[in-house]
Each structure stands twice: as structure tokens, then as C-alpha cells.
Amino acid sequence: MNESNEHTQKILDTVFDENISEILAEMENSPRKCEFLTEKLSYLIQHEFVGKIGSDSQAEYSVDSKKLANLMETAHNFENVDAGLAKMDGYLN
């Protein structure tokens, strides 16, 4: 697996983590404030899938839906994406 595929897979694994997927779904409609999110979402913040505005104690987090959708469309491992979407759908319903 090359570095790009590893990077993509790590982002997908983070996005579809059962604890994080619920947080991302809630943030899709409006930013959220919560100190513990910095640690949980650090990898997605680092790669700009999640935006952070403000200092840690007053930070608001939001999801870059377009960037996330683009990742899903261009991911090489569609089988895992499909399984991940089904898993996320299960958590949301």
C-alpha cells in the first residue's frame, strides 16, 4: 500500500469510527463547541476535514462536507467505503 492509500485509509477509518461518525453527523448542520473534540478529531483537523475556530476552551468545530464527499468519491477502496457508509447509516438510524 502506498503512502497516499495509507493516508486515505487512515482518514476513512477515522471518519467511520463509531464515536467520531456520530460527532461528524451532528456537526454537519452547525458547528459544535466541546473541549474534548480537539483530541478525538485531531487527525481530521490536521488534514482539514474538520475546521476549528477559536481557542481550545471556546473552540467551535465544523465539517468540510465537500472535502469529505470528494474523498469518498475518489477513494480507491470502494468496498470499504461502501461498508463504512452502511455502518455509519446504522449509527445514524
PEJO-V86057 format. One line per field, one symbol per residue. phi: phi as a letter, one per 30 degrees, with the letter a starting at -180 (. if undefined). psi: psi as a letter, one per 40 degrees, with the letter a starting at -180 (. if undefined). A space follows every 50 residues. Layout:
phi->???
psi->???
This chain:
phi->.ddddddddddddddceeddeddddddddadbcadddeddcedddecidb cbbjdedbdccbcdedddddeddcddcdddddddddddedddc
psi->hidddddddddddddehdddddddddeddiiihhdeddddedddddefdh ihhiiddeiiiihgdddddddddehdgddddddddddddddd.
